[in-house]
Amino acid sequence: MFIIGSLVNGIAVVIGALLGTLLARIPEGIKGTVMHAIGLAVIVLGLQMGLKSENFLLVIISLVSGALTGELIKIDDRLNHLGNWLESKIGSAGSGRVSQGFVTATLIFVIGAMGVIGALDSGIRGNHDVLYTKSLIDGITALILTTTLGIGVMFSAIPVFLYQGVIALFATQIDRFVSQEWMDTFILEMTSAGGIMIFAIGLNLLGITKIRVANLLPAIAFVGIFVSVWP
């Protein structure tokens, strides 16, 4: 089944988050240092991805277009409202913990080429190896994030499964609509745009900025549009 890889990824996030709750009593000093380490690692990952572009002007225009769209439809606010709703249902030890964990983890797990490439591979070839690898990485990351951001991290499994599952479903028919050249270019430029967003997430984790990264997500769609029409 084309959604097996996405399902495993979602389950891995849940398991990692549940294990993370068992380690939640780690001293605050250690949690802070661990969060800084995660933030620095995320920044380096974002830099590596962001520099892969072969047409950085396309990436910039996509990010600007995505930012305008995201601000207009208030994606970040909607994600935070969903997180706050979850918090009101299950409670939380600290104000905003569920919302923060949900939004941060969702962005980390959803943004990036690995999920898109893995989901495409699942849909086109029925090969789930990339998503299985991502599942292991996301599970470990969810464990670490949960020790600092709380149980809200676990609920990010839902958008992860839906996002990758929809891509996998689309991929079952994608070769009828686009060429391999278009796909290769899209993945390359999408990786760069996603890397810049991941870099911003790292800055947020370090407390340096408060960038509304979720409002940049439409940039991924604009990359696909501009790749199609760019001369």
N, C-alpha and C positions, 0 to 999 in steps of 0.2 A: 504493500500500500504506500502511496506517495507521501502520506502524512506521518509515517512511522518515525522518521528522523526528528520532525518537529515535536511529536509527542514525547519522545525520549528526552529532548532538550528541555521541555517544560517540566517533566518529572524530575530531571536532574537539578533544576533550579529549586524546586520544592524540597527535595531531599537535602540539598546543600543548606537551604535556609533553616530547615528544621534542626539540622546538626548545629548550625550556628547559634540557635537559641540555647543549646546546652552549654555553650561557651560564653553566654552573655554576661556572666559575672566577672569577666576579666577586668582588672583595675582600669580606671579611666585613663591613666597615663599611658598604658599599653595600647588601649583602643585608639587614642589620639595619634600615637606614633604609627600604628598600623594603618590608620586612615591616611596619614601623610604619605606613607609608602605606596599605598594604592593610588593616591592622587598623582604622585610622581611617575609611577609606572604607566598610568593612563595617559599622562601628558606625552611621554616618550612614544607610546603606541600611536597616539594621534599624530605626532610629528612624522613618524615613519610612513603612515598612511597618507597624510596630507601632501607629502612630497612626491607622490607617485604620478601626479597628473602630467599629461603631455599637452594640455591646453588649459592653463590656469585661469585664463580669462573666462572660459566657459564655466569653470568652477565658481569664480567670484560672482558672475551674473546669476548663476543658479542659487547661490547662497543668499544674495540680495533679494531675488524673487521669492525664494522660500521664506525668508524673514518677513517680508511684507505680507505674504499670504498667511503665515503662521500667526502674526500679530493680529491680523484682521479677524481670523476665526478663533483666536485665543486658545490654541492647543495647550499651552502650558497651564493656563488657568483651568481648563477642563480636566487635564490629568491630575492637577492638584485637588480639584473638587472631588474627583473620583477617589483619590487617596484619603481625603478628609471624610468622605462617606464611609469608606472601609474602616477608618479609625473610629467613627461613631458607632459602628456595628460591633467591633471586637474590643474596643478600648485600647489604651496605650499608656505606658508608664510616663511618657513625656509628650508635651504638646508638639504636634506636627511630626512625630516619629514615623507613624505609618505612612503618611503622605510623602515624607522625604525619602524613606526607603523605597517605596513603590516607584516614585518618579525617577529617582537616580538609577535604580537597578534596571528599570525598563529601558531607559536611554542607553545604558552601557551594553545591555544584552541585545537590543534591537539594532542600534546603529553599527554599521560595519559591513565589510564585504563578506566575511565568513558566513554570516547567516543567509545573505542573498545567494551567494555561490552554492552553499550547501543545499538550500531549498530548491534552487534551479536544478542541481544535480539529482536531487530526490525525484523531482517531477519529470525531468527529461530522460534520465537513465535508470531511475529506480535505485540509485546508489546513495546510501545514507552515511557513508564514511565521514564526510566533512562535518555533518551535523552531529555525528557521534563524538567526534573530536571536540567540537564546540560545546557539546553537552558536558564533557569532563571539565573543560575550562570554566564554563559558566557555573557549574556546580560548586567548584572550589571558590570561585569569586563570590557566589551567593553566600557561602558559609562565612567568608571573611566579612562581607558587607553587613550581614545580619548581626554580627557581634558588635557593630558600631551604629548601624542605622535601624536595627530592630526588625520585627516580623513583617513589616511592609514589603521587604525584599521578596518574600515568598509569592506575593500576589502578582509580581512581574511575570511569573510563569504564564499567566493568561494571555497578555499581549504578545509574548514571545511565541507561543504556540499559534495564535491566530495569524500573526504577521507572516511567519515562515510557512504556515500551512496554506495561506492564500497564495503566496508566491509559488509554492510547489504545485498547487492546483493550476495556476496560470501557466506554469512551465510545461505542463503536460500537452499544451497546445501551442507553445510559444514559437516553435520552429516553423509554424505555418504563417507567422506574421512578420518575423524579423530575421535578418541575416546573422550569421556568426560574427561577421565584422562589426555590426552594430552592437551585438551583445558584448564583445570584447572591449570595445570603446566605452560602452556604458559602465561596465564593471570597473574599468580603470578610473574613469572620472568620478564615479560614485564613491569609490574607495577614497579618493582625495577629499571630496566634500564631506564624507563621513568622518575622515580623520580629523578634519578641522573641528567638527562637532565634538568628537571624543576629546580633543585637546581642550576644548572649552569645559567639558565635564570635569577633566582633571583640575583645571583652575578653580572650578566651583568646589570640588572636594577639598582642596587646600584652603578654602575660605578666602581666596584672593579676589574672586569675582562672584557675581550672582547673575550670570548670563542665563536667559530663558532659552535653554538649548532646545527644548521641545518645539519652540516656535520656528526653529530652523529645519525641522523634519521635512516640510514640503520641498526643500531643495533637492531631495533625492528624486522626486517626480520631475522637477524642472531639468535635472541632468538628462533624464531620458528624453524629454521634449527637445532640449537644445542639441543633443547629440543627433537627433533625427533631422534637424534643419540646418545645422552648422555647415558652412561650406568646406 
